[in-house]
Amino acid sequence: MEKVFVVFADTEKKEEEELEFLELVKACDFQIEAIFSQLLKSITLKTYIGSGKCLEIQEALQDSDISYIIFHQDLTPLQIRNLEALFHVPVMDRSELILAIFSRRAKSPAAKLQIESAQLKKMLPRLIGSNTQLSRQGGSGFNKGSGEKQLELDRRRIKSRISEVDRELKKLATQRKTQRKAREKNALPLVALVGYTNAGKSTILNRVLTHCKGKEEKKVLEKDMLFATLDTSIRQIQLPHGHSFLLSDTVGFISHLPHELIKAFHSTLEEVRYADLLLQVVDASSKQHNQHIDITMDTLRQIGAADIPMLIIYNKCDKTSYTHPQIQNHHLYLCAKDDKEVDYLIQKITETLFPEKKVEMFLPYTQYNIYSYLKEHAHILKEKQEEEGISICLYINDRIYKKYKDFIQKVFPE
Protein backbone atom coordinates (compact mmCIF):
# COMPACT_ATOMS: atom_id res chain seq x y z
CA MET A 1 0.00 0.00 0.00
CA GLU A 2 1.45 3.36 -1.05
CA LYS A 3 2.03 5.94 1.67
CA VAL A 4 0.86 9.53 1.25
CA PHE A 5 0.79 12.91 2.97
CA VAL A 6 -2.54 14.76 2.89
CA VAL A 7 -2.67 18.57 2.85
CA PHE A 8 -5.71 20.66 3.82
CA ALA A 9 -5.36 24.37 3.16
CA ASP A 10 -8.25 26.79 2.82
CA THR A 11 -9.49 30.18 3.94
CA GLU A 12 -12.02 28.53 6.26
CA LYS A 13 -12.30 25.25 8.15
CA LYS A 14 -14.59 22.70 6.48
CA GLU A 15 -14.61 19.65 8.73
CA GLU A 16 -17.24 17.59 6.85
CA GLU A 17 -15.44 18.12 3.53
CA GLU A 18 -12.13 17.10 5.10
CA LEU A 19 -13.60 13.88 6.49
CA GLU A 20 -15.07 13.07 3.08
CA PHE A 21 -11.71 13.75 1.43
CA LEU A 22 -9.94 11.35 3.78
CA GLU A 23 -12.47 8.70 2.70
CA LEU A 24 -11.57 9.47 -0.92
CA VAL A 25 -7.88 8.93 -0.15
CA LYS A 26 -8.66 5.59 1.52
CA ALA A 27 -10.89 4.64 -1.41
CA CYS A 28 -7.78 4.89 -3.59
CA ASP A 29 -6.03 2.35 -1.32
CA PHE A 30 -3.53 4.87 0.03
CA GLN A 31 -2.11 4.74 3.53
CA ILE A 32 -2.18 8.20 5.15
CA GLU A 33 1.12 8.81 6.95
CA ALA A 34 0.50 12.40 8.02
CA ILE A 35 -2.05 15.19 7.65
CA PHE A 36 -1.04 18.84 7.30
CA SER A 37 -3.54 21.65 7.77
CA GLN A 38 -3.25 25.39 7.22
CA LEU A 39 -5.88 28.09 7.58
CA LEU A 40 -4.97 30.59 4.87
CA LYS A 41 -5.48 34.34 4.89
CA SER A 42 -4.92 34.20 1.15
CA ILE A 43 -3.72 31.64 -1.41
CA THR A 44 -0.05 31.75 -2.39
CA LEU A 45 0.10 32.01 -6.18
CA LYS A 46 3.23 29.85 -6.65
CA THR A 47 2.61 27.02 -4.17
CA TYR A 48 -0.97 27.52 -2.87
CA ILE A 49 0.25 26.98 0.73
CA GLY A 50 2.62 29.31 2.60
CA SER A 51 6.41 28.96 2.84
CA GLY A 52 6.25 27.88 6.51
CA LYS A 53 3.95 24.97 5.72
CA CYS A 54 6.15 24.02 2.75
CA LEU A 55 9.16 23.86 5.12
CA GLU A 56 7.20 21.71 7.60
CA ILE A 57 6.34 19.21 4.86
CA GLN A 58 9.94 19.18 3.61
CA GLU A 59 11.19 18.28 7.09
CA ALA A 60 8.60 15.51 7.45
CA LEU A 61 9.66 14.05 4.09
CA GLN A 62 13.20 13.43 5.35
CA ASP A 63 12.05 10.57 7.57
CA SER A 64 9.26 9.19 5.35
CA ASP A 65 8.95 6.99 2.29
CA ILE A 66 6.11 8.85 0.58
CA SER A 67 4.67 8.10 -2.86
CA TYR A 68 2.42 11.17 -3.19
CA ILE A 69 1.49 14.41 -1.49
CA ILE A 70 -2.26 14.88 -1.98
CA PHE A 71 -3.93 18.28 -1.74
CA HIS A 72 -7.60 18.63 -0.83
CA GLN A 73 -7.94 21.53 -3.28
CA ASP A 74 -7.54 21.68 -7.04
CA LEU A 75 -4.19 23.18 -7.98
CA THR A 76 -2.98 24.96 -11.11
CA PRO A 77 -0.33 23.31 -13.33
CA LEU A 78 2.10 26.01 -12.15
CA GLN A 79 1.48 25.23 -8.47
CA ILE A 80 1.88 21.48 -9.02
CA ARG A 81 5.13 22.03 -10.91
CA ASN A 82 6.56 24.31 -8.20
CA LEU A 83 5.50 21.96 -5.37
CA GLU A 84 7.02 18.92 -7.07
CA ALA A 85 10.29 20.83 -7.63
CA LEU A 86 10.27 21.74 -3.94
CA PHE A 87 9.36 18.35 -2.45
CA HIS A 88 10.82 15.98 -5.11
CA VAL A 89 7.65 13.90 -4.67
CA PRO A 90 4.67 13.66 -7.09
CA VAL A 91 1.85 16.03 -6.08
CA MET A 92 -1.79 15.11 -6.66
CA ASP A 93 -4.79 17.43 -6.30
CA ARG A 94 -8.46 16.63 -5.66
CA SER A 95 -9.40 16.12 -9.31
CA GLU A 96 -6.46 13.81 -9.95
CA LEU A 97 -7.33 11.76 -6.86
CA ILE A 98 -10.90 11.25 -8.07
CA LEU A 99 -9.61 10.34 -11.53
CA ALA A 100 -7.22 7.82 -9.92
CA ILE A 101 -10.11 6.21 -8.01
CA PHE A 102 -12.17 5.99 -11.18
CA SER A 103 -9.21 4.52 -13.05
CA ARG A 104 -8.79 1.74 -10.47
CA ARG A 105 -12.52 0.92 -10.30
CA ALA A 106 -13.39 0.98 -14.00
CA LYS A 107 -14.43 -2.44 -15.30
CA SER A 108 -16.22 -1.96 -18.61
CA PRO A 109 -14.44 -0.86 -21.81
CA ALA A 110 -16.59 2.28 -21.89
CA ALA A 111 -15.68 3.34 -18.35
CA LYS A 112 -11.98 2.70 -18.98
CA LEU A 113 -12.03 4.82 -22.13
CA GLN A 114 -13.99 7.61 -20.46
CA ILE A 115 -11.49 7.81 -17.61
CA GLU A 116 -8.49 7.67 -19.95
CA SER A 117 -9.98 10.56 -21.92
CA ALA A 118 -10.46 12.59 -18.73
CA GLN A 119 -6.93 11.85 -17.50
CA LEU A 120 -5.33 12.83 -20.81
CA LYS A 121 -7.29 16.08 -20.97
CA LYS A 122 -6.26 16.83 -17.38
CA MET A 123 -2.61 16.03 -18.18
CA LEU A 124 -2.31 18.19 -21.29
CA PRO A 125 -2.08 21.63 -19.60
CA ARG A 126 0.52 20.28 -17.15
CA LEU A 127 2.98 19.48 -19.95
CA ILE A 128 4.00 23.12 -20.28
CA GLY A 129 7.42 23.20 -18.68
CA SER A 130 6.52 20.35 -16.34
CA ASN A 131 9.87 18.70 -16.82
CA THR A 132 13.21 19.99 -18.05
CA GLN A 133 13.50 16.77 -20.00
CA LEU A 134 10.59 17.91 -22.16
CA SER A 135 12.67 20.82 -23.46
CA ARG A 136 15.20 18.57 -25.19
CA GLN A 137 15.30 18.66 -28.97
CA GLY A 138 13.54 15.67 -30.49
CA GLY A 139 15.03 13.46 -33.19
CA SER A 140 13.50 11.17 -35.77
CA GLY A 141 10.33 9.11 -35.42
CA PHE A 142 6.96 10.55 -34.49
CA ASN A 143 8.07 14.19 -34.57
CA LYS A 144 7.94 16.47 -37.59
CA GLY A 145 11.66 17.27 -37.62
CA SER A 146 14.83 17.43 -35.61
CA GLY A 147 14.06 20.97 -34.51
CA GLU A 148 10.83 20.05 -32.73
CA LYS A 149 11.03 20.07 -28.95
CA GLN A 150 10.23 16.98 -26.89
CA LEU A 151 7.44 18.97 -25.23
CA GLU A 152 5.68 19.46 -28.56
CA LEU A 153 6.17 15.79 -29.38
CA ASP A 154 4.55 14.65 -26.12
CA ARG A 155 1.71 17.12 -26.55
CA ARG A 156 1.00 15.81 -30.05
CA ARG A 157 1.05 12.22 -28.83
CA ILE A 158 -1.48 13.01 -26.11
CA LYS A 159 -3.73 14.93 -28.52
CA SER A 160 -3.56 12.03 -30.95
CA ARG A 161 -4.55 9.55 -28.23
CA ILE A 162 -7.39 11.82 -27.05
CA SER A 163 -8.77 11.86 -30.61
CA GLU A 164 -8.47 8.07 -30.83
CA VAL A 165 -10.23 7.55 -27.48
CA ASP A 166 -12.99 10.02 -28.35
CA ARG A 167 -13.64 8.14 -31.61
CA GLU A 168 -14.02 4.89 -29.67
CA LEU A 169 -16.38 6.59 -27.22
CA LYS A 170 -18.53 7.85 -30.08
CA LYS A 171 -18.86 4.27 -31.37
CA LEU A 172 -19.94 3.10 -27.93
CA ALA A 173 -22.41 5.98 -27.69
CA THR A 174 -23.94 4.83 -31.00
CA GLN A 175 -24.25 1.29 -29.60
CA ARG A 176 -26.00 2.62 -26.48
CA LYS A 177 -28.37 4.59 -28.68
CA THR A 178 -29.26 1.40 -30.57
CA GLN A 179 -29.78 -0.47 -27.29
CA ARG A 180 -31.94 2.36 -25.98
CA LYS A 181 -34.18 2.23 -29.07
CA ALA A 182 -34.56 -1.53 -28.60
CA ARG A 183 -35.66 -0.96 -24.99
CA GLU A 184 -38.12 1.74 -26.06
CA LYS A 185 -39.75 -0.74 -28.47
CA ASN A 186 -40.50 -2.96 -25.49
CA ALA A 187 -42.44 -0.05 -23.97
CA LEU A 188 -40.84 -0.60 -20.56
CA PRO A 189 -40.48 2.56 -18.48
CA LEU A 190 -36.96 3.41 -17.27
CA VAL A 191 -36.26 4.35 -13.64
CA ALA A 192 -32.79 5.77 -12.89
CA LEU A 193 -31.11 5.82 -9.49
CA VAL A 194 -29.10 9.01 -9.00
CA GLY A 195 -27.49 10.73 -6.04
CA TYR A 196 -24.38 11.48 -4.07
CA THR A 197 -21.76 8.75 -3.88
CA ASN A 198 -22.23 6.12 -1.15
CA ALA A 199 -25.85 7.09 -0.49
CA GLY A 200 -27.02 3.50 -1.10
CA LYS A 201 -28.09 3.36 -4.77
CA SER A 202 -26.65 -0.11 -5.41
CA THR A 203 -28.18 -1.41 -2.18
CA ILE A 204 -31.61 -0.19 -3.29
CA LEU A 205 -31.22 -1.77 -6.74
CA ASN A 206 -30.32 -5.12 -5.17
CA ARG A 207 -33.16 -4.99 -2.62
CA VAL A 208 -35.77 -4.13 -5.26
CA LEU A 209 -34.38 -6.87 -7.51
CA THR A 210 -34.51 -9.60 -4.85
CA HIS A 211 -37.85 -8.38 -3.48
CA CYS A 212 -39.31 -8.87 -6.94
CA LYS A 213 -37.75 -12.34 -7.18
CA GLY A 214 -34.93 -11.33 -9.50
CA LYS A 215 -31.96 -13.64 -10.08
CA GLU A 216 -29.22 -13.50 -7.45
CA GLU A 217 -26.49 -13.24 -10.09
CA LYS A 218 -28.08 -10.02 -11.38
CA LYS A 219 -27.09 -8.18 -8.21
CA VAL A 220 -24.53 -5.37 -8.43
CA LEU A 221 -21.62 -4.68 -6.08
CA GLU A 222 -22.64 -2.84 -2.93
CA LYS A 223 -19.97 -1.61 -0.54
CA ASP A 224 -19.79 1.09 2.13
CA MET A 225 -17.23 3.25 0.35
CA LEU A 226 -17.09 6.18 -2.06
CA PHE A 227 -17.44 5.25 -5.74
CA ALA A 228 -17.76 1.51 -5.09
CA THR A 229 -19.30 1.12 -8.55
CA LEU A 230 -18.77 3.15 -11.72
CA ASP A 231 -20.39 1.20 -14.53
CA THR A 232 -24.05 1.82 -15.30
CA SER A 233 -26.14 -1.29 -14.60
CA ILE A 234 -29.69 -1.82 -15.93
CA ARG A 235 -31.96 -4.55 -14.56
CA GLN A 236 -35.50 -5.51 -15.52
CA ILE A 237 -37.83 -5.52 -12.52
CA GLN A 238 -40.98 -7.67 -12.65
CA LEU A 239 -43.74 -6.29 -10.41
CA PRO A 240 -46.90 -8.08 -9.26
CA HIS A 241 -49.86 -8.04 -11.70
CA GLY A 242 -47.53 -8.21 -14.70
CA HIS A 243 -46.02 -4.73 -14.60
CA SER A 244 -42.33 -4.40 -15.49
CA PHE A 245 -39.82 -1.58 -15.60
CA LEU A 246 -36.09 -1.08 -16.08
CA LEU A 247 -34.03 0.09 -13.10
CA SER A 248 -30.71 1.77 -13.81
CA ASP A 249 -27.87 2.36 -11.33
CA THR A 250 -25.52 5.25 -12.23
CA VAL A 251 -22.16 6.55 -11.04
CA GLY A 252 -22.42 8.58 -7.84
CA PHE A 253 -21.94 12.34 -7.76
CA ILE A 254 -19.64 14.31 -5.45
CA SER A 255 -18.85 17.95 -4.73
CA HIS A 256 -16.40 19.50 -7.19
CA LEU A 257 -16.62 16.52 -9.52
CA PRO A 258 -13.83 17.16 -12.06
CA HIS A 259 -15.11 18.89 -15.17
CA GLU A 260 -13.14 16.41 -17.28
CA LEU A 261 -15.07 13.54 -15.68
CA ILE A 262 -18.47 15.12 -16.23
CA LYS A 263 -17.58 15.61 -19.90
CA ALA A 264 -16.13 12.11 -20.23
CA PHE A 265 -19.14 10.44 -18.57
CA HIS A 266 -21.66 12.66 -20.36
CA SER A 267 -22.59 9.96 -22.87
CA THR A 268 -23.17 7.47 -20.03
CA LEU A 269 -25.00 9.92 -17.80
CA GLU A 270 -27.22 11.01 -20.68
CA GLU A 271 -29.06 7.70 -20.24
CA VAL A 272 -30.57 9.44 -17.21
CA ARG A 273 -32.15 12.00 -19.58
CA TYR A 274 -34.32 9.26 -21.08
CA ALA A 275 -35.66 8.04 -17.74
CA ASP A 276 -39.39 8.19 -16.99
CA LEU A 277 -38.62 8.57 -13.28
CA LEU A 278 -35.57 9.49 -11.19
CA LEU A 279 -34.95 8.09 -7.72
CA GLN A 280 -32.59 10.48 -5.95
CA VAL A 281 -31.03 8.52 -3.08
CA VAL A 282 -29.88 10.62 -0.12
CA ASP A 283 -27.83 9.54 2.89
CA ALA A 284 -30.13 10.87 5.61
CA SER A 285 -27.47 10.22 8.27
CA SER A 286 -25.06 12.73 6.71
CA LYS A 287 -25.05 16.21 8.25
CA GLN A 288 -24.60 17.59 4.74
CA HIS A 289 -27.44 15.70 3.07
CA ASN A 290 -29.13 18.95 1.97
CA GLN A 291 -25.90 20.03 0.29
CA HIS A 292 -25.69 16.59 -1.36
CA ILE A 293 -29.18 17.13 -2.81
CA ASP A 294 -28.07 20.50 -4.20
CA ILE A 295 -24.95 18.94 -5.78
CA THR A 296 -27.02 16.16 -7.35
CA MET A 297 -29.53 18.65 -8.76
CA ASP A 298 -26.71 20.80 -10.14
CA THR A 299 -25.16 17.78 -11.89
CA LEU A 300 -28.57 16.78 -13.30
CA ARG A 301 -28.96 20.31 -14.68
CA GLN A 302 -25.58 20.00 -16.39
CA ILE A 303 -26.72 16.87 -18.26
CA GLY A 304 -30.22 18.20 -19.00
CA ALA A 305 -32.12 15.86 -16.65
CA ALA A 306 -33.36 18.19 -13.90
CA ASP A 307 -36.99 18.32 -15.11
CA ILE A 308 -37.69 14.58 -15.05
CA PRO A 309 -40.23 13.45 -12.39
CA MET A 310 -38.35 12.53 -9.22
CA LEU A 311 -38.80 10.71 -5.92
CA ILE A 312 -36.33 11.62 -3.17
CA ILE A 313 -35.40 8.62 -1.02
CA TYR A 314 -33.91 9.38 2.37
CA ASN A 315 -31.91 6.22 3.02
CA LYS A 316 -30.06 5.04 6.17
CA CYS A 317 -32.85 6.39 8.38
CA ASP A 318 -31.96 3.70 10.94
CA LYS A 319 -29.00 5.94 11.82
CA THR A 320 -31.22 9.01 12.35
CA SER A 321 -34.20 10.15 14.41
CA TYR A 322 -36.47 10.13 11.33
CA THR A 323 -39.59 8.00 11.58
CA HIS A 324 -39.33 5.24 9.00
CA PRO A 325 -40.67 3.82 6.84
CA GLN A 326 -42.92 6.67 5.79
CA ILE A 327 -44.01 8.44 2.61
CA GLN A 328 -44.56 12.21 2.44
CA ASN A 329 -45.63 13.23 -1.05
CA HIS A 330 -42.53 12.62 -3.17
CA HIS A 331 -40.24 12.02 -0.18
CA LEU A 332 -39.64 8.50 1.16
CA TYR A 333 -37.91 7.74 4.44
CA LEU A 334 -36.53 4.22 4.81
CA CYS A 335 -33.62 1.90 5.49
CA ALA A 336 -32.82 0.09 2.26
CA LYS A 337 -31.28 -2.85 4.12
CA ASP A 338 -34.71 -3.66 5.57
CA ASP A 339 -36.60 -5.65 2.94
CA LYS A 340 -39.97 -4.76 4.49
CA GLU A 341 -39.29 -1.05 4.09
CA VAL A 342 -38.49 -1.56 0.40
CA ASP A 343 -42.24 -2.36 0.03
CA TYR A 344 -42.95 1.35 0.46
CA LEU A 345 -40.55 2.24 -2.33
CA ILE A 346 -41.97 -0.37 -4.72
CA GLN A 347 -45.48 0.82 -3.89
CA LYS A 348 -44.56 4.42 -4.70
CA ILE A 349 -42.78 3.47 -7.94
CA THR A 350 -45.83 1.44 -9.02
CA GLU A 351 -48.24 4.29 -8.25
CA THR A 352 -46.05 6.78 -10.12
CA LEU A 353 -45.28 4.68 -13.20
CA PHE A 354 -48.52 2.80 -13.52
CA PRO A 355 -51.49 4.97 -12.54
CA GLU A 356 -54.24 2.58 -13.54
CA LYS A 357 -57.72 2.71 -15.00
CA LYS A 358 -60.22 -0.09 -14.74
CA VAL A 359 -61.53 -0.81 -18.24
CA GLU A 360 -63.36 -3.35 -20.31
CA MET A 361 -61.82 -4.34 -23.65
CA PHE A 362 -62.85 -6.53 -26.53
CA LEU A 363 -60.10 -8.12 -28.63
CA PRO A 364 -60.87 -9.99 -31.87
CA TYR A 365 -59.07 -13.30 -32.15
CA THR A 366 -57.01 -11.75 -34.94
CA GLN A 367 -55.44 -9.51 -32.24
CA TYR A 368 -54.26 -12.34 -30.02
CA ASN A 369 -50.79 -10.74 -29.84
CA ILE A 370 -52.35 -7.82 -27.92
CA TYR A 371 -53.95 -10.28 -25.51
CA SER A 372 -50.54 -11.88 -24.90
CA TYR A 373 -49.02 -8.46 -24.24
CA LEU A 374 -51.78 -7.52 -21.77
CA LYS A 375 -51.33 -10.78 -19.88
CA GLU A 376 -47.71 -9.77 -19.27
CA HIS A 377 -48.10 -6.03 -18.68
CA ALA A 378 -51.57 -5.51 -17.17
CA HIS A 379 -53.65 -6.76 -14.26
CA ILE A 380 -56.45 -8.86 -15.76
CA LEU A 381 -59.45 -9.27 -13.44
CA LYS A 382 -61.59 -11.54 -15.58
CA GLU A 383 -61.96 -12.62 -19.18
CA LYS A 384 -64.57 -14.36 -21.31
CA GLN A 385 -64.20 -16.21 -24.60
CA GLU A 386 -66.86 -15.09 -27.06
CA GLU A 387 -67.68 -16.04 -30.63
CA GLU A 388 -65.56 -13.35 -32.34
CA GLY A 389 -63.02 -12.56 -29.67
CA ILE A 390 -62.12 -12.15 -26.00
CA SER A 391 -63.89 -9.81 -23.56
CA ILE A 392 -61.52 -8.68 -20.77
CA CYS A 393 -61.95 -6.65 -17.59
CA LEU A 394 -58.58 -5.32 -16.40
CA TYR A 395 -56.47 -2.51 -14.93
CA ILE A 396 -54.21 -0.70 -17.39
CA ASN A 397 -51.83 2.23 -17.17
CA ASP A 398 -51.96 5.40 -19.28
CA ARG A 399 -49.39 4.12 -21.75
CA ILE A 400 -51.39 0.96 -22.54
CA TYR A 401 -54.63 2.97 -22.52
CA LYS A 402 -53.33 5.29 -25.26
CA LYS A 403 -51.84 2.42 -27.24
CA TYR A 404 -55.01 0.27 -27.32
CA LYS A 405 -57.81 2.77 -26.76
CA ASP A 406 -59.56 1.63 -29.96
CA PHE A 407 -60.32 -1.70 -28.25
CA ILE A 408 -61.70 -0.19 -25.03
CA GLN A 409 -65.49 -0.47 -24.68
CA LYS A 410 -65.95 0.89 -21.18
CA VAL A 411 -63.97 2.90 -18.58
CA PHE A 412 -65.10 2.39 -15.00
CA PRO A 413 -65.28 5.43 -12.71
CA GLU A 414 -62.34 5.76 -10.29
Disulfide bonds with the S-S distance in Angstrom:
none
